[in-house]
Amino acid sequence: MAKAPPWAEVKLRVAFGDVPEFSDELVISSTGRRYQVIGVRGKQLRCLVLPPDAPTEPGTRVWAWQWVGRRRTG
């Protein structure tokens, strides 16, 4: 799967733990890739991919995030 370019909208899903809120920022621990949460529905998140040099607004909660394998049923 190809990486989405900066400012693209992507969908992420919370596998475990707390669910981030609108406007929170997610940072993938292993790669440093950043996402801004723009929508929350249950455990599904709509996010914008942030460019590496995008500033973080003061007061924004930043979450250390990690990928988890997905179980596909068929």
Secondary structure, 3 states (H helix, E strand, C coil): CCCCCCCCEEEEECCCCCCCCCCCEEEECCCCCEEEEEEEECCEEEEEEECCCCCCCCCCCEEEECCCCCCCCC
